[in-house]
Amino acid sequence: MEVAWAVGQVGALWVAVVLGLIVVPSALGISLGISEAYMWVLVKTLEWATRRLQKGAKKPQPQMLQTPTANGIIERDETPMEQEIDRLHRADFEFSHIFYFCRKGFEAIVEDEVTQRFSSEELLSWNLLTRTNVNFHYISLRLTIVWGIGVIVRYCFLLPLRVTLAAIGITSMIVGTTVVGQLPNGSVKNYLSEVVHLTCSRILVRALSGTIRYHNKENRPQKGGICVANHTSPIDAIILTNDGCYAMVGQVHGGLMGVIQRATVKACPHVWFERSEMKDRHLVTKRLKEHVADKSKLPILIFPEGTCINNTSVMMFKKGSFEIGGTIYPVAIKYDPQFGDAFWNSSKYNIVSYLLRIMTSWAIVCNVWYLPPMVKKEEEDAVQFANRVKSAIARQGGLTELPWDGGLKRAKVKDTFKEEQQKNYSKMLVRNGSVG
């Protein structure tokens, strides 16, 4: 009984401290300076670790295995097919032309543009998290000790704290939206719904030790519009709702996510689709157009890539989001990988494993840029408009712009891509008189 009483007292004290120092200030949108102090200590520690690595790297390390760098494996010469083949041989058609296609094939196997976008972003220096370089922990004994202390801090203090905050945030979201959902539709219900969403999102951001910098807030999405952003992680939505409310669009889920969806849709006009409805493109477009037509409803939040990309690039935007009409509000999100890898490789980690990795990282630090609103021009179709918005997001976020479909993460390359290369080569031969 005494042990149970002591555990209960410790638990009560823990909850009281979390509520008093973190939850209540988060709900009120104020800071007590704890996050700032934590980030200052963290930055100084990582700077010290970097100096130790640089100092240790200058010393001879006979026991260390040399790890080849990933940069410079392939020096790509992005010349057109015709120029490349013409450089191989001056004749119109030669068997030596095959070397061009062989080289391109080898380049794609070793390091293609798509596959590398679905692996964790490479770091210039070790951040005392995963040992991306097996040699780091041999450089300095003090560095190894600090890494060990970091493991204890992350798993024995930060993880329980973050799990507690996440539980409070999710519970508050379910209870708050359920209560608000019982009110009659009107301005009071909309106001309280936004308060609940903002408050719970702030708590969830604190559960990630999030430090977010929002730029150009005058361009924040307005009601009746569509917010589109590049997609790195499931927490992108939490990052954005920490600064404003949105109507989410997505598929109906089961389990805990399903409970949250059913509760939130009572208080806010989120757009959830059944699995069978998601396949009906016309139905999806119709419901989204109806939402956008009502200027009193929150802006829709959509991630047009349709899958998570590793924080280095922006891949093809699906045109469906740009056929709805209305004003598009582009948003660029860029995470700082030094403090934690926010990218979710869904083909490698399930959602539980991913959240564990996030909860045991140092922090989630990112920049969010609100770009000026954009509308489709008369001479543009949906694809051209989508590419224009994608280019603007890539430029602002310092991301590489790629034309590839993120669906290649799980699917094979379409035959049309291969046929396009074959057609280009055939046209070249016909033009030169080698055929016909």
HELIX and SHEET records of a PDB file:
HELIX    1   1 GLU A    2  VAL A   18  1                                  17    
HELIX    2   2 LEU A   19  VAL A   23  3                                   5    
HELIX    3   3 VAL A   24  LEU A   28  1                                   5    
HELIX    4   4 ILE A   34  LYS A   58  1                                  25    
HELIX    5   5 MET A   81  LEU A   88  1                                   8    
HELIX    6   6 PHE A   95  HIS A   97  5                                   3    
HELIX    7   7 ILE A   98  GLU A  111  1                                  14    
HELIX    8   8 THR A  115  PHE A  118  5                                   4    
HELIX    9   9 PHE A  136  ILE A  139  1                                   4    
HELIX   10  10 LEU A  141  VAL A  153  1                                  13    
HELIX   11  11 ARG A  154  LEU A  158  3                                   5    
HELIX   12  12 LEU A  159  VAL A  180  1                                  22    
HELIX   13  13 SER A  187  ALA A  207  1                                  21    
HELIX   14  14 LYS A  217  ASN A  219  5                                   3    
HELIX   15  15 ASP A  236  THR A  241  1                                   6    
HELIX   16  16 GLY A  255  ALA A  267  1                                  13    
HELIX   17  17 ARG A  275  MET A  278  1                                   4    
HELIX   18  18 ARG A  281  ALA A  293  1                                  13    
HELIX   19  19 LYS A  319  PHE A  322  5                                   4    
HELIX   20  20 ILE A  351  MET A  359  1                                   9    
HELIX   21  21 ALA A  382  GLY A  397  1                                  16    
HELIX   22  22 GLY A  406  LYS A  409  5                                   4    
HELIX   23  23 ASP A  415  ASN A  432  1                                  18    
SHEET    1   A 7 GLY A 210  HIS A 215  0                                        
SHEET    2   A 7 ILE A 364  TYR A 370  1                                        
SHEET    3   A 7 ILE A 328  TYR A 335 -1                                        
SHEET    4   A 7 ILE A 226  ALA A 229  1                                        
SHEET    5   A 7 ILE A 300  ILE A 302  1                                        
SHEET    6   A 7 ALA A 247  GLN A 251  1                                        
SHEET    7   A 7 VAL A 271  PHE A 273  1                                        
SHEET    1   B 2 SER A 313  VAL A 314  0                                        
SHEET    2   B 2 THR A 400  GLU A 401  1                                        
END                                                                             
